[in-house]
Amino acid sequence: MKTKQIVMAVIAVAAVVTAGAFTVRSMASEKAAKRDLQYTYDRAYGDLRDCVDNIATTLDKSVYANTATQQNGLAARLMRETSLAKEALATLPITDNTMDSVSKYISQVGDFSMTLSNRISEGGKITSSEYKTIQELHSYATKLSQSLTSVKPDYTSANFSQQFKETAEDFTDFPSMIYDGPFSDHIGRQSPRCLEGKKDVEQGNAQVTAAQWLGVSSDKLKHEADTAGGLPSYNFSTGSTRICITKKGGLVYSLENKREITAEKIDAKAAQQKAQDYLTKHGYKNMQVTYWVKTDGRILFNFAYQDGNVRCYPDLIKVGVALDNGEIVALGGSGYVMNHTTRSFAEPKLDKSEAQSKVSSHLKVNSGRLALIPTEGLNEVLCWEFNCTGSNNDRVLVYINCDTGMEQQIMILQTSDAGTLVK
């Protein structure tokens, strides 16, 4: 009995020692993890400060640079520094929108630089108003640099973001920037071109339109929360289907039926005809299918508007077809509503053969045509579109600017049994 008690006591002591050792190791691991995290944040914050300092210096130099080589070099440096700055900012433990205005500023500097670089490469010049913009960007970069230097961040604070409240407030009055890039302020203020001149419709009338489109009675539709923003709309639902009607003009621009599709009974060719007939039935004329992709028992077709001999890619409509019965289960027409309008095209300065000579010798040109494509800033540019084959059998689309002869865009097509992806 005494021996048993001794054994139990030894086991108990061993358990306590083991637990203690485990606790010590856990505490050590936790301390090491916190130390590593602190190091990560310190490094990110230091990188952010350095990048902003470099941005300020480079913007200052950009005001005085007077040759295309130097201007392009400075623009490239700004693009690199803003990219690194965004990466550093994203690493910090900011969990709210406190620094959104700062992030937007950094993005706009980078994209403004890219816009200028593209223009300089085409032989263009920086305008006097753009020089003024560079000076404004420089003043904000200097202000941001000083603010980041003055903040001594406490990464353990539950209100870490609030330490940058004053920094962010400096950017609430950041001026609007109108230029051709994805972070240009004018994009958020664009109005739907297809709806220009059209009158507002009442919710009841929109509900009737939605019901007629779906082939159901109005009382079968439930009015959901409206959509605000650049394309205000009334939203309705019935069963698994949701449909959206523009408040101005009362146009159906979005539809989605989330029903399950368990079988595939029709092929891609038949599905494409269903999609084409659907658009024609609802008044969308001259729409040409471009690409399609199959997923979850449905095929989503992309259609672009054909304006004479010009393929207008901004005027895009997507139509989804269920492969079990050919039902239309998706419609995405926001691109068409935002961009479609009556256009007039000037005669291209470069003819097809002149533009084709600008295509890389590493590509075999299979065909070419005129195409209107969107820029990153949601403007439009007329190009010659060349469908090519690469040396490794890549399918490549090359867009040559009709006026400048510059390569406006290059895309690679990846085709499989599931459709075509554009990258």
N, C-alpha and C positions, 0 to 999 in steps of 0.2 A: 504493500500500500504506500509506504514511504517512498519507494523507488518510483512508483507511478506519479506521485505528487511532484517529485523532483523533475521527472521527464516533462510533465505538464508545465511546470514553471519555466523550464528551459525553452520549451516551445513558445510560451507566452512572451518571454524576453526576446526571443529571436524574431517573433512577429512584430513586437514593438520596434526593435532595431531596424527590421526590414522596412516597416511603414515609415519610420523616421528617415531612413536613407532615401526612400522613394519620394517623400515630401521634400527633402533637401534637393534631390535631383530635379523634381518638378519645379520648385521655386527657382532653381538655377536656370532651367530651360526657359521658364517664363521671363526671367530677368534678361536672358540672352536675346529672346525674341523681341522684348521691348527695346533693348539696346539696338538691335538690327533695324527695327522699325524707325526708331529715332534717327538712326544714321541715314536711312532711306529718305525720310522727310527732310532732314538737314541738307542732304545732297540735292534733292529736288528743288528746295527753296533757294539754295545757292546757285543752282543752274538757272533758275528762273530769273534771279537778279542779274546774273552775268549776261543772259540772253537779252534782257531788256536794256541793259547798258550798251550792248553791241548794236541793238536796234536803233537806239538813240544816236549813237555815233555814226552809224551807216546812213541814217536819214539825214543827218547834218551834212555828211559828205555828198549825198545825192543832190543837194541844192546847188553844189558848185561843179559837179561833174559835167563835162561839155562834149565828150566823145561817146559814140555808141558803144565802144568796147568797155569803157569805164562805167557807163550807165548800166549796161547789161551785167557787168560783174557785181556792181552794188545791188542790183535787183536780185541776183542769184543769192547773194549773201543774206539779204533780208528774208527771202523765202526760206532759207535754211534756218536762220535764227528764230523766225516765228514758229516754224515747225517744232523746233526743240523747246521753245517756250511753252507751246501748247501741251507738249508731252510732259514737261515738268509740272505745269499747273494741274494737269489731270492726275498726277501722282499724289498731290497733297490731299489731306482728309477733309475736303470741303464737300459737305453733304447737301447744301442748299444752293440757291441761285445768287448768292451774294456777289460772286465774281463773274457773273454772266456778261456784264458790260465790259469787263476787262478782257475776257476771253474773246468777245466779239471784236474788240479793238485790235487784238493781236492777229486774229484771223483776217481782218480787213487790211491790215498792213501787208501781210503776206500775199493776199490775193491782188491787191492794188499793184504790188510790185510785179507780179506775174503779168498783169494786164499791160503795164508799161513795157516790160521786157518783150512781150509779143509784138507790140507796136514798133519798138525800136528795131527788132529783128526784121520787120517788114519794111524798114526804111523810114518809119515815121519819126516824129519829134514829140518831146514832152511839151505840153502847152503851158502858158503862163498860169492858168487856173490850177493845173496839176502841180506846178511848182509851189503854188500857195498851199495846196493840200499837203504836200510833202512837209512844208514848214509847220503846218498845224499838227500833223502826225508826230513830228519831232518834238514839239512842245509837250504833247501828251506823253510821249515816251520818257522825256526828262522828268516829268511830274511823277510818272509811275515808278521810275527808277528811284527817285528820292523817297517815295512812300514806302517801297519795299525795303529800303535800307533802314528806315526808321522803325519798322515793325520788328519786334523780337518775339517771334511766334512761340506759343506754348502748345505743343502738339497734343498734350494730355488733357487740355481743357475741353469740357463738353460743349463750349461755345467757341470753338476754334475759328469758325467762319466769321464771327463777329469782330475778330481782331483786324479784319480787313474791311470793315464797314466804311471807314473813312476813305480808304483807298478806292473802293468801288464808287463812292459818292462823287469822286473827282471825275468820273466818266459818265455820269448821268446826263451831262449836257454835251456829250461828244457829238460833233456835227455830222449831219447826214452826208453820205458819200455816194455820188452817182458815177458809176463806172461799170465796166463789163466783167463782173466776177460773181461767184456764188454767194459772197457775203455782202454784196452791194445792197444798200438800204432800199433802193427803188424796187427790188424784187417783191418785198413784203407789201408794197403799196400798189402793185400792178392790179388792174381791174380786168375782169373777163372780157376779152375783145369780142367774143361771139355774142355777148349780151348787150353791147353798146346800143343805146337808143330804145331798148325794150323797157316795158313798164313793170312795176312790181305787181305780184299776184297775191291774193289772199290765201290764207292757209286752207280754207275750204275748197277753193278752186284747185289748189295744188293737190289736195287729197283726191279730187275727182280725176285729175290727170293721172295720178299714180294708180288709181283703181282701174282706169281704162287700159293703162299700159300692161297691168298684170292680169287683166281679164277677170277681176273680182268686183264685188259691190263695195262702195265707199265705207259702209259700216263694218266691213271686215278688216279695215286698216286701223292700226293704233298709231296715234301721233306721238312720236318720240321727241326727245330734246332737239331743238334746232341747232344748226351749225352756224357759227359766226365766222369771222376772219375774211380772207380774200374772196371766198366763194360762199356767201350765205345761202343756206338751204333749209327746206323743210324735210324732215326725215319721218318715214312711216315704216311700219313692219306688219307682217301677217305670217304666222307660222314661222318657218325657218328663213323667210325672205325679208330683206331690208331694202328700201328704195329711197333715193334722195332726189329732190326737186329743187331747182334753183329758185330763190325768192324773186329774182328779177327774170322775167321772161317765162318762168314756169317750165323749164326744160328738165327732162330726166337725164341725169349725168352719171348716176351710180346705182348699181343693183347688185345684190349678192344673195344667193340662195345656198345656205350651208347644209342642205340635206345630204345624207350619206349616199354614195354611189358604189354599188357592190359588184357591178358587172360592166363589161365593155362589149357592146353589141354593134357599134358603128365604127367605121374607120376614120382616119384623119381627113380624107378627101370629102366624105359625106358631112363631117362635122364642120369643115370649112364652108361648105355650101350653106349649111344651116346658119352660120354666123353672117355670111354675106347677105343672105335673104333677110335676116333679122334687121340689119342696118338699112337695107333698101326699104323695107316695110315702114321703118320709122323715120324715113326722110333723110338719112345720111347717104348722100350720093358721092360718087367718084372716090370711094374708099378702096384702097388696094392693100391686100394682105402682105405683110412684110416677114414676120417671124412668128413661130408658135412654140409652145412648150406644153408637155403633157404631165399632169400630176394628179394623183388621187382620183382617177377615173374621169377626169375632165381635161379638155384642151383649151388653153387660153391663147387666142389669136390676137396679134397686134395689127391694126389697120392704120395706114397713113393716108392723108388726103392727097389726091392727084389733081394738080392745078395745071391743065394743059400738059406740057411736057416736063413739068417740074414736080418731083415727089416732095411733099411738104411734111417732113417728119415731126415738126412741133404739133401739128393737128392730129394727135394720136388718139385712137379709141381701142380699148381692149374688150374682147368679147369671149366669154367662157361658155363652152358647150359640154353638157353631160354626155358621156359616151354610152350610157345605158339606153337613153331614149331620144337624144338629140335636143333636149330642153336647154334653153339659154339660162345659165345659172350665174352669170356674172356680166356686168357691164361697167367699164371704167372709162368715162368720157371727160374727165376733168381737163386733160391736156387739150382736147378739142375745144371745149368751152372757153378755156383761158386764152387760146391762141388763134382760133379760126377767125379769119376775116377776109375781105376782098383785097387781093394784093395785085400789084403791077410790078413786073420784073423788067429791069433794064437789060439790054443786050449784053451778054458776058464779054468782058474785054479779052478773055482768052477763049479760043474755040476748043473743041474737044481734043484735037491732036496736040495743040500747044500745052493744054493742061496735062495730058497723058505723059508728055515728055518730062514732067516734074515728078512722076512716080518713080520710086526706087528701082534700080536695075535688078534688084534681087527679087522682084515681083513680076509675075506674068499677068498682064491685064486681060481679063476675059470679056468684060463689057464695061460700058460707061454711060452715065446719064446725068442730067441736072437734078440737083436735090437741094432743098432748103433745110438747113439743120440749125438747131438751137445752140447758142453759145452758153458758157457756164453762167453768164449773167442774164440768161433768158432773153437775149436779143436773138436776131436771126441773120444768117449769112448764106448767100447763094454759092453753091459749090458744084464742081464736077465730082460725082461719086463713081469711083472705079472699083469694080468687083475683081479681086485679084487672087492668085494662088501663090503661096510662098514656096521657098525651096524645100521645106519640110511638109509640103501639102497643106499648110495652114490656109484657111479661107480668110482673106483680109479685105477690108473696105478702107479705101483711102479717099479722103475728101480734100480736093484742091480748090482753094479760094478762087472764084471766077475773076476777081479783079486784081488780086495781088500775086497769084501763082504760088502762094505759100501753102504748106500742108496745114490744113485747118484741124483735121482730126484723123486718127487711125483707129480702126476697130478690128478685133479678131472674132470671127464666128466659130463657135464650137457646135457641131451638129452631131446628134445621136438619134437613137430611136425615140427618145423623149422630147425631141424638138431641137431648137436652135437657141443657143445662148450667145449674147453679144457682150464682149468684154473690151 
